[in-house]
Amino acid sequence: MANKTAPKVDQPAEHFERPKDVVKDERLSEQDKKNALDTWEQDARQLLTASNEGMPGPAEGVQGANTHRLDEVVKAKEKMGETPNPKPSH
């Protein structure tokens, strides 16, 4: 039987409006929530890095909802007692 929560963990931005909604989802285990927020954080950091290097996404900045949401991910992780996973410097 396939894990029905896997898409929410692997692509949280596609299934949740905001990172805090991950924390509220009662169908996800605590580990799934942590993994989903880690995924969202990694995606947000990659988008931010690309944007800083002059490679914005096609819809980036069109509306406030299209931003990377890194600050929201960090707040959601803190609510769960987790800390952000900063990307190591080169």
Buried (B, 14 or more C-beta within 10 A) or exposed (E): EEEEBEEBBEBBBEBBEBBBBBBEBEEBEEEBBBBBBBBBBEBBBEBBEBBEEEEEEEEBEEEEEBBBBBEBBBBBBEEEEBEBEEEEEE
